[in-house]
Amino acid sequence: MHLFVDRFLTTDDVAAIDRATGGAVPLIVPISGGVSAHEASQDHSALGEWRERLRKVSRLFAVGSHANHERQLRQTIAALARRRDWESAALGITDLARGLLRRGRAAEA
């Protein structure tokens, strides 16, 4: 089953999907919404900066147990996802989950 979405899902959305599918996890496929050429060019120029920030914050989060680095990592992941850089956002999510598991916070990972 595929679910095509044009926005970020809320917890209410996820609950509704869970009820509708009987707990089966559908493949969620993001589709592009109405992004103007100007917005796309601005986002593209900022992607390099966000990717570099992801690398730096991921390293800091990996070596320390600072809540500030966790928050920065979450913010950076969200910024990359808003710019539809799914690959970089997924790498950030993986780094976040790995760090949370290492700290014994499996439920949050």
Summary of the structure (lengths in Angstrom):
residues: 109
radius of gyration: 15.9
end to end distance: 25.1
largest distance: 44.0
contacts: 256
relative contact order: 0.11
helix: 65%
strand: 7%
